[in-house]
Amino acid sequence: MHTLVARTMAILVLTLAFWTSALAQDPRPPEGVRLALTYTPGTRPAVLVLPVDGADGDSVRRILERDLDFDDRVTLISLDATAARALLPRPGGEIDFGRLAPFGATAIVEPRLTPAGLTMRVYDVGARKLAREAEFTLPVDVYGPGWRMALHGVSDELGLWIFGERGAAQTRVLYTGGDGQIWMIDSDGANARRLTSVELALSPSWRPDGSGFAFAGVSAGRWRLGVSGLAAGSTRWLSAIQPRGIAITPAFAPDGRSIVYAHGDEGGTSLWLASASDEGTPRRLTAPRSGDNTGPSFDPAGRRLVFTSGRAGRPDLYLMDADGTNPQPLTTSSLALRSDNTSPDWSPDGVRVVYQAQIGGSFQIATLALRDRSVRQHTSDGENEDPSWAPDSRHVVFSSTRTGARQLWIVDTESGRLRQLTRAAGARLADWSPVLIR
């Protein structure tokens, strides 16, 4: 993430690559390449998005502005369409930086619709020059899910240009809705749609390539594990899973070839490893009668797992190797205070684990830094559970009762900013997708 040195003013001179009028299908610079922007350290650079001409221009601008705002790395300068349109350059003319200076912008974003898609220009106001230009193709189904996702991808490219790291707008969130089925929603809260129609569907887990998901479900009166694509009605049940007891909390390995899940019966709940293609026999990872073990999550390399275990008397977080060896506690609950720690999710950058911690009698979202085991609490109102990382390792989606009905919310773990994602009551058990490159 973009880290600024705490002093009054500085010019961040970083590697600057200028591409002008470059038409590319995938115009990404190498990771870490940034634009040289001048702004006050300790603050977020201010960005102004200019209006977009054309029938769909207002929608394009709204989506880009909302994505940049939700990204939490810039301060968005909001101007109404009339005021902003007065700042547009004349046809064939250049940006008038003198007129833009009073608004305090660090960068000016100028989108232009073209027959093929969208031309994006970013201007460095301090240097008074064009910093980057590229063209992006857009699907022809304007306002369709593919069109909106393509625009989210453009927003993420802006984050890459400015900070050297993509945003997480071009993503979706899976969750269990109030109807007990799996739903999917865009990262900005648009296009919620149901994906399953079974007796009960819980705990969705994305495939690492974003092409589908696994989930725990009930079919014909018994618990099973399902694997599905993103088209409704594409569920396939894994036949190798134990026919008795419960099968819950599946998690794909990073290579997508196997799934770790929890299976429970009279002897307790253990973690098992199964083939995602339904080949072979599942293999037990945790020892029999070692308490209830649930909620596995892989590290980015697929070598270790974090999970919840009650083997010491209260639910706590544990680490172990992916083959089930070398288990060790990561947190320590208090029996007297009933401070359970559950539902872990390993961050995509491998640095932190997010989980729900019982604090003062209610569950709150917390993160634990694996390097020094330091803990930060990120919520305080209502019951907050089932956290899942965004691919930027900064934002977390979770379920919350802070407004009364259970909904999905997103917290920026750096600033603490919160926003509501879903509007239909009962949303829970979310899983944030990888970046969904179209």
Secondary structure, DSSP 8 states (H G I E B T S, - for coil): -----SSS-EE---------SEE-SS----TT-----EE-TTS--EEEE----STTHHHHHHHHHHHHHHHTSSEE----HHHHHTTS--TT----HHHHGGGT-SEEEEEEE-SSEEEEEEEETTTTEEEEEEEEE--SSTTSHHHHHHHHHHHHHHHHHHHSS--S-S-EEEEE-TTSSEEEEETTS---EE---SSEEEEEEE-TTSSEEEEEEEETTEEEEEEEESSTT--EE-TTS-SSSEEEEEEE-TTSSEEEEEEEETTEEEEEEEETT--S--EE-S-TTS--EEEEEE-TTSSEEEEEE-TTSS-EEEEEETTS-S-EES----TTTT--EEEEEE-TTSSEEEEEEEETTEEEEEEEETTT--EEE---SS-EEEEEE-TTSSEEEEEE-TTSS-EEEEEETTT--EEE---STT-EEEEE------
